[in-house]
Amino acid sequence: MNIEPKPGERLRDADFRSVLRLTPLVSIDIIVRLKDGRILLGRRKNEPAIDTLFVPGGRITKNETASAAFRRITLSELGVEKEIKEAQFVGSYDHIYDTNVFGEPGFGTHYVVLGYELQLAEKLHHLPLEQHGDYIWMTSEEILDSQDVHENTKAYFRVVAAK
């Protein structure tokens, strides 16, 4: 008997491989900004975009609301639970990669990303290391100038710079 996953539950690898190969994923990226303007970036440990600097984020799972996903993602990526109403929606983006988390040839990864900006009063300490190997705080200008920052992250700041 097939049972639907619970909200926030990870899929079995075989199921996730099929989903990844056949459909886009819906995810949330969080532009974490301090009052002084610096933005949090982490160096990705996994494909796609391994070894590049990226804003924190994660997938929305089956039967999970965007609000519930935001709470889960902030807790797992930032170490603190935040509410989606604390953030400002900045737009929807397509992130399309030739690679996938399994490192298998023949299919890439497509995310439809909901971008949110979250303002913080102070730096986060004890950031989780499951998805990112290290973290750095950068200004928008430094992000746009850095070769280590992934182009999909730079897109958030190109929009702001163009206004």
N, C-alpha and C positions, 0 to 999 in steps of 0.2 A: 504494500500500500504506500503510495506517495503522499507525503504530508508537506504542506507548505512550510517554509522556514518561518520562524518567529521574527518579529521586527528586531533588527540589529544582529541577527544570527548570520554567521559566515556560512556560505555554501560549501558543500563537499567539492573537492578539486575537480572531479569529473563533471559535475553540474556547472561549476563556475567556468570551466574551460569551454563548454558548449555555449553558455551565455556570452562569454567574451568573444568567441568566434562569430556569433550570429547577430548580436545586437549591440547598440550603444549602451553604456552605463551612465547612470545619472549620479553626479557627485556634487559635493560642496567644497569649494576652496575658501580659505579664510585668510584675508589680508589683515594680519595682526599689527596694528600701528600704535606706537607709543605717542604720548603728547608731544614729544620733541620731533616727531615725524619719522623716526626709524621704524623699519618693518622687519618682522621675524621671518627668516628663511632657514630651511633645514636641508642638509645634503642627503638626498634620497638613497636608501639602501637597496631598493628593488626596481626592476623594470616595471613599466616604462620610465624613461628618464633617469636611470640609475646614475649616481655620482654627480648629479647636477643639483644646484640650489633651487628650491621650490618653496612656495608658501604651503603651510599645513593644509590638510584636507582629507577627504575620504568619501567612499561611496555611500549612497542611500540604499538601504536594503529593501527587499520585498516587504510590503505591509508596514513600512516605517514612514512616518510623516517627516517632512523636512525639519520641523521643529525638534522632533525626537532625535533625528540624525545629527542635527547641529549640537545638541547636548552631548551625545555619545562621542562625536568626532572631537569636540573641544576637550573632553575629558581624556580621550586616548591620545590626542596629538599635542595638547597643551598641558595636561595634568590638572586642569581646572575645568569644571563644568560651567558653561555659559549658555544663556538663552538666545535664541535667534532674534528676539525682539531687542536685544542689546546691540545688534549689528545692523549695518546699512547694506541693503542689496545694491550691488554695483553692476550686475548684468549677467547674461548667459553667454557662455563661450563654448566652442567646440575644440576639444583637444584630441587630435588624431595622431597616433604613433604607429610606426612599422613593427614595433616589438610588443611583447606581452610578458606578464609576470612569470609565466612558465618557461620562458626562453625557447619556445618552440617556433619553428619556421612555419610559414604559410598563413599566418593571421596576425594582425596587429590589435591595437586597443583604441576604442573610440569612446571618449567621455563627453557627455553634455554636462557642462560644469555651471553650477550656480555660484557666482562669486559674491562674497560678503566681506565687508570691512568691519573689523572689531577694534574699537579704540580701548586701550588699556592705560591706566594711570601709572603703572610701574612695570618694570621688566619681570618676566616670568622666570622662576628659578626651578631647577630640578625637572627640566623638560624630558618627556619620555624618549627613549632611544630605540623603540621598536621599528619605526619607519624611517627615522633620520639618524645618521651617525653623529652629526654635530650640528650646531646652530650658530647663526650669526645675525646681528642686527645691522641693517643697511638703510641708507637713505634711498629715495626714489632714483636720484641721479646715479648713485653707486650701482643700483640694480640694473639700470639701463646700460651702464658702461661695462659691467662685468661679463666676461666670457663664461664664468661658472654658473650664471643664472640661466635657467631654461627659458627659451623664447616664449613659451606659454605663460610663464610668470611675468615676463617683461610686458606682455600684452596688457596686463592690468594697469601698468604705469604709463604706457604709451597713450592710452585713452585719456588719462588724467592730464598728461603733459600737453595733449592736443587741445584741451579746453581753454 
